[in-house]
């Protein structure tokens, strides 16, 4: 079982999605525009959570996800999350089969 876990971890590490995600994260880190949008979003989110300033939050979020780097990053994150759900589902099926045999 542990061998399979390490095999999955290796597959994730070698996966193109993971490599692309790392590249996009670096591009975001080096992009002044993306960093400004993230900062504005975080500030608007804080005001929304504290004082319910919804309009500024919605506008900042909309501007953030219009950025191509951020959009690609979120898309890659969603793919990784879906992959994670699929892995968990398979693990649950495997472990259910093992526990049902006892």
C-alpha positions as CSV (number, residue, x, y, z in Angstrom):
1,X,0.0,0.0,0.0
2,X,2.8,2.4,0.9
3,X,4.5,1.7,-2.4
4,X,1.4,2.8,-4.2
5,X,1.3,6.0,-2.2
6,X,4.9,6.8,-3.1
7,X,4.1,6.0,-6.7
8,X,1.2,8.4,-6.7
9,X,3.4,11.1,-5.1
10,X,6.0,10.6,-7.8
11,X,3.4,10.8,-10.5
12,X,2.1,14.1,-9.1
13,X,5.7,15.5,-8.9
14,X,6.4,14.5,-12.4
15,X,3.1,15.6,-13.8
16,X,2.9,18.4,-16.4
17,X,0.1,20.1,-14.5
18,X,2.3,20.4,-11.4
19,X,5.3,21.7,-13.5
20,X,3.0,24.2,-15.2
21,X,1.6,25.3,-11.8
22,X,5.1,26.0,-10.5
23,X,5.9,28.1,-13.6
24,X,2.7,30.1,-13.3
25,X,3.3,30.7,-9.6
26,X,6.7,32.1,-10.5
27,X,5.3,34.3,-13.2
28,X,2.7,35.6,-10.7
29,X,5.4,36.3,-8.2
30,X,7.3,38.3,-10.8
31,X,4.2,40.2,-12.2
32,X,3.6,43.6,-10.6
33,X,0.1,43.6,-12.1
34,X,-0.8,40.3,-10.6
35,X,0.6,41.2,-7.2
36,X,-1.4,44.5,-7.2
37,X,-4.6,42.6,-8.1
38,X,-4.0,40.1,-5.3
39,X,-3.3,42.8,-2.8
40,X,-6.4,44.7,-3.7
41,X,-8.4,41.5,-3.5
42,X,-7.0,40.7,-0.1
43,X,-7.8,44.2,1.2
44,X,-11.3,44.1,-0.2
45,X,-11.8,40.6,1.3
46,X,-10.8,41.9,4.7
47,X,-13.2,44.8,4.5
48,X,-16.0,42.5,3.3
49,X,-15.4,40.1,6.2
50,X,-15.2,42.9,8.8
51,X,-17.8,45.4,7.4
52,X,-19.7,43.5,4.7
53,X,-18.4,45.8,1.9
54,X,-19.6,43.5,-0.8
55,X,-19.3,45.7,-3.9
56,X,-15.6,46.3,-3.5
57,X,-15.0,42.7,-2.8
58,X,-16.9,41.5,-5.9
59,X,-15.2,44.1,-8.1
60,X,-11.7,43.1,-6.8
61,X,-12.5,39.4,-7.2
62,X,-13.7,40.0,-10.8
63,X,-10.6,42.0,-11.7
64,X,-8.4,39.3,-10.2
65,X,-9.9,36.4,-12.1
66,X,-9.7,38.4,-15.4
67,X,-5.9,38.3,-15.2
68,X,-4.6,35.6,-17.5
69,X,-2.0,34.3,-15.0
70,X,-4.4,34.1,-12.2
71,X,-7.0,32.5,-14.4
72,X,-4.5,29.8,-15.5
73,X,-3.3,29.3,-11.9
74,X,-6.9,28.8,-10.7
75,X,-7.6,26.4,-13.6
76,X,-4.5,24.3,-12.7
77,X,-5.5,24.3,-9.1
78,X,-8.9,23.0,-10.0
79,X,-7.4,20.2,-12.1
80,X,-5.2,19.2,-9.2
81,X,-8.1,19.3,-6.8
82,X,-10.1,17.1,-9.1
83,X,-7.2,14.7,-9.4
84,X,-7.0,14.6,-5.6
85,X,-10.7,13.8,-5.3
86,X,-10.2,11.0,-7.8
87,X,-7.2,9.6,-5.8
88,X,-9.2,9.8,-2.6
89,X,-12.1,8.0,-4.2
90,X,-9.8,5.2,-5.4
91,X,-8.1,4.9,-2.0
92,X,-11.6,4.7,-0.3
93,X,-12.6,1.9,-2.7
94,X,-9.4,0.0,-2.0
95,X,-9.5,0.4,1.8
96,X,-13.2,-0.5,1.8
97,X,-12.4,-3.7,0.0
98,X,-9.7,-4.5,2.5
99,X,-11.9,-3.7,5.6
100,X,-14.9,-5.6,4.2
101,X,-12.8,-8.7,4.0
102,X,-12.0,-8.7,7.7
